[in-house]
Amino acid sequence: MGSNDLAEGQTEEKSEVTGEARRLALLVEYEGTNYAGFQLQADEPTIQGEIERALFAFLGEQIRIRGASRTDSGAHALGQVIDFTTDSRYSAETFVGALNYHLPEDIRVTRARDVANSFNSRRDAVSRVYRYRILNRPIPSPLSRRHCHWIRDPLQIEKMSQAARHLIGTHDFRPLAPGHPADRSAVRTVYRWEVSQEQDSEDTIAVICEANGFMLHQIRRTNAVLAEVGKGRWPPESVLQILGETGRKLESVLTSNIPSLPARGLCLVEVKYRDQLWKVEQHHETN
């Protein structure tokens, strides 16, 4: 959007919300390669920091935003949801163009709307959907190096799918998130963990994960286990052993021998809420 369009939107469009403060929700996309994750950090570029800077440049307000997911350093998003309060009376639609004017090109606001003051993008989410992409061929691709993790060894998708099915349901996932604080519950409910070949690429494998919540590095570490299964090094039933559901834990083996997959293959696709947040459903591909 050009500066002339921005000026028109800022001066002509007004919010119908009355009162001093209101809460807005934004849908945000970003290419996370150049950022140390979503969450604000001292002396490191972050998604939160860039959005808060853009808000200040637009409104002159010091605003602290909240994100539905604290994506990892180098991870990406198609459907991050943030919320914040503001005294501004600009319409929600105006925020899209105005913030994009001030944001770097690898971060974009795609939608905005007024929400109830009680809305909490993180707490109110009922599930989060992530996609992890693996380029599986003998030679890496320079075109996908920022968005896929390359694995040379041929992967057996069916074996990976068998292992992934053991993740569905409610489990204690602490063995797959060793850095999780000991005094906090590691029980999560997984709704989907699907492994498939991408429709438009015979060399790319997509792993779709949906749960009511994920712990730090849980997705990347779990997919590292699935990759070992895909290489034929572990049987699909190893997932049950790692989770301690067969009487024999492999947690120590996992922690010492299998590093998490890199963040570049990870993308937050969607955050779901009980009440539909956006008037039109998103149509991002998840496989």
C-alpha positions in Angstrom: 0.0 0.0 0.0 1.4 3.4 -0.9 1.7 6.4 1.4 -1.2 8.2 -0.3 -3.6 5.2 0.4 -2.4 5.1 4.0 -3.1 8.8 4.6 -6.6 8.5 3.2 -7.3 5.5 5.4 -6.0 7.1 8.5 -7.9 10.4 8.1 -11.2 9.1 6.6 -12.0 5.8 8.4 -13.2 5.9 12.0 -14.1 3.1 14.4 -17.7 2.7 15.6 -16.4 1.6 19.0 -17.1 4.1 21.7 -15.2 4.6 25.0 -11.6 5.2 25.7 -10.2 1.8 25.2 -11.0 -1.2 22.9 -9.4 -4.5 22.0 -8.4 -5.5 18.6 -7.3 -8.9 17.1 -5.0 -9.1 14.1 -4.2 -12.1 11.8 -0.5 -12.0 11.0 1.8 -13.8 8.6 5.6 -13.8 8.8 8.8 -15.3 7.4 10.7 -15.9 10.6 14.2 -16.5 9.3 15.6 -13.1 10.5 13.9 -13.1 13.9 14.7 -14.7 17.3 11.1 -15.9 17.6 7.9 -14.2 18.3 8.4 -13.2 21.9 10.1 -9.9 22.8 13.8 -10.2 23.7 16.4 -7.7 24.7 18.9 -6.9 21.9 17.3 -9.5 19.5 14.9 -8.8 16.6 11.5 -10.4 17.2 8.1 -10.5 15.6 6.5 -8.9 18.7 9.1 -6.2 18.8 8.5 -5.3 15.1 4.8 -5.1 15.5 5.0 -3.0 18.6 7.3 -0.6 16.9 4.9 -0.4 14.0 2.0 0.3 16.3 4.0 3.1 17.9 4.9 4.6 14.6 1.3 4.6 13.5 -0.5 5.6 16.7 2.2 7.1 19.0 1.1 4.7 21.7 3.3 2.3 23.6 1.3 -0.9 23.2 2.2 -4.3 24.4 0.7 -7.1 22.2 -0.1 -10.7 23.1 0.3 -13.6 20.6 -1.6 -16.9 20.5 1.7 -18.8 20.0 5.3 -18.0 20.9 6.8 -19.4 17.7 10.5 -20.4 17.8 13.4 -18.5 16.5 13.4 -19.0 12.7 9.9 -20.5 12.6 7.2 -19.0 10.3 3.5 -18.2 10.5 0.5 -18.1 8.2 -2.1 -17.7 10.9 -0.6 -16.1 14.0 -3.3 -14.2 16.1 -2.4 -11.3 18.3 -4.5 -8.9 20.4 -4.0 -5.6 22.2 -5.8 -2.7 23.6 -5.7 0.8 22.2 -7.3 4.2 22.7 -7.3 4.8 18.9 -10.6 5.2 17.1 -9.3 4.2 13.6 -11.3 1.4 12.1 -10.0 -2.1 12.4 -9.5 -2.2 8.6 -7.3 0.9 8.7 -4.8 -1.0 11.0 -4.1 -3.5 8.2 -2.7 -1.0 5.7 -1.2 1.3 8.4 0.8 -1.4 10.1 1.9 -3.0 6.9 3.2 0.4 5.8 5.5 0.5 8.9 6.4 -3.2 9.1 9.3 -4.9 7.3 8.4 -6.9 4.2 8.7 -10.3 6.0 5.9 -9.5 8.4 2.3 -8.7 7.2 -1.0 -8.1 8.9 -3.7 -9.7 6.8 -6.9 -9.0 8.8 -8.1 -7.0 11.8 -11.2 -6.8 13.9 -12.6 -5.5 17.1 -13.1 -8.1 19.8 -14.5 -8.2 23.3 -12.3 -6.7 26.0 -12.1 -10.1 27.6 -10.7 -11.8 24.5 -7.3 -13.4 25.0 -5.6 -14.7 21.9 -3.5 -17.2 23.8 -5.9 -18.4 26.6 -9.0 -18.6 24.4 -7.5 -20.7 21.7 -8.9 -24.2 21.6 -6.2 -25.6 19.3 -3.2 -24.6 17.2 -2.3 -26.2 13.9 1.4 -26.4 12.8 3.0 -27.7 9.6 6.5 -29.1 9.4 8.0 -29.5 5.9 10.8 -31.9 5.0 12.5 -31.9 1.7 13.4 -35.6 1.1 15.8 -36.0 -1.8 19.5 -36.5 -2.4 20.3 -32.9 -3.1 19.1 -29.9 -1.1 17.2 -27.1 -2.8 18.4 -23.5 -2.5 14.9 -22.3 -3.1 13.4 -24.1 -0.1 16.3 -23.9 2.4 14.5 -21.3 4.5 11.2 -23.2 4.7 12.1 -26.9 4.7 14.4 -29.2 6.6 16.4 -31.3 4.2 16.9 -35.0 4.9 19.0 -37.0 2.4 18.0 -40.5 3.5 14.8 -41.8 1.9 11.9 -41.7 4.4 9.1 -44.2 4.6 5.9 -42.1 4.9 3.7 -45.0 5.9 6.0 -45.9 8.8 6.1 -42.3 10.0 2.3 -42.2 9.8 2.0 -45.4 11.9 4.2 -43.8 14.5 2.3 -40.5 14.4 -1.0 -42.2 15.1 0.4 -43.2 18.5 0.6 -39.5 19.4 -3.2 -38.9 19.1 -5.0 -38.5 22.3 -4.1 -37.2 25.8 -0.6 -38.1 27.0 2.2 -36.8 29.2 4.6 -35.5 26.5 7.5 -34.6 28.9 9.9 -37.0 27.3 9.5 -35.1 24.0 9.9 -31.7 25.7 12.9 -32.2 28.1 13.3 -28.5 28.7 9.7 -28.1 30.1 9.7 -26.9 33.7 9.4 -29.8 36.2 6.7 -28.1 38.2 4.3 -27.6 35.2 2.1 -30.2 33.6 3.3 -31.7 30.4 -0.1 -33.3 29.6 -1.5 -32.3 26.2 -4.2 -33.5 23.9 -3.2 -34.1 20.3 -6.0 -34.1 17.7 -4.0 -34.6 14.6 -0.5 -35.7 13.8 -0.5 -36.5 10.1 2.4 -37.3 7.7 1.8 -37.1 3.9 3.5 -36.1 0.7 2.7 -32.6 -0.4 0.2 -32.5 -3.3 2.4 -30.3 -5.5 5.8 -31.8 -4.7 6.8 -35.4 -4.8 10.0 -34.5 -2.8 8.4 -32.7 0.1 6.8 -34.3 3.2 4.3 -32.3 5.3 3.7 -33.2 8.9 0.5 -31.5 10.2 0.2 -31.3 14.0 -2.9 -30.0 15.9 -3.2 -30.0 19.7 -4.7 -27.9 22.5 -1.2 -26.8 23.2 2.5 -27.5 22.6 5.6 -27.2 24.7 8.9 -25.6 23.7 10.5 -27.7 20.9 7.9 -30.5 21.3 6.9 -30.5 17.6 10.5 -30.4 16.4 11.7 -33.1 18.7 8.7 -35.3 18.0 9.2 -35.0 14.3 12.9 -35.9 14.8 11.6 -39.2 16.2 9.3 -39.7 13.3 12.2 -39.1 10.9 14.2 -41.8 12.6 11.2 -44.1 12.2 11.0 -43.1 8.5 14.7 -43.9 8.0 14.0 -47.4 9.4 16.2 -46.9 12.5 13.3 -47.2 15.0 10.0 -49.1 14.7 6.8 -47.1 14.8 6.1 -48.5 18.3 9.1 -46.6 19.6 6.8 -43.6 20.2 4.8 -45.6 22.8 8.1 -46.6 24.5 9.3 -43.0 24.6 6.1 -41.9 26.2 6.5 -44.7 28.8 3.3 -46.4 27.8 4.8 -49.9 27.2 6.8 -50.2 30.4 10.1 -49.3 28.8 11.1 -45.7 28.4 13.5 -44.5 25.7 13.7 -41.0 27.1 17.4 -41.1 27.8 18.2 -42.4 24.4 16.1 -39.8 22.7 17.6 -36.9 24.7 21.2 -37.9 24.1 21.0 -39.1 20.5 18.3 -37.3 18.6 18.4 -33.5 18.3 15.3 -31.5 17.5 14.8 -30.7 13.9 15.6 -27.1 12.9 12.9 -24.4 13.2 13.0 -23.4 9.5 10.6 -26.2 8.6 8.0 -25.1 11.1 5.0 -22.9 10.4 2.0 -21.9 12.5 -0.9 -22.5 10.1 -3.9 -21.7 12.1 -5.2 -20.8 15.6 -8.7 -22.1 16.3 -11.3 -20.6 18.7 -14.7 -21.8 19.8 -16.3 -18.8 18.1 -15.1 -18.1 14.5 -12.8 -15.1 14.7 -12.8 -14.2 11.1 -15.9 -13.8 8.8 -14.4 -15.9 6.0 -12.6 -19.1 6.8 -8.9 -19.2 6.0 -7.9 -21.5 3.1 -4.2 -22.1 3.7 -3.1 -25.5 2.5 -2.1 -27.9 5.3 -0.9 -30.7 3.1 
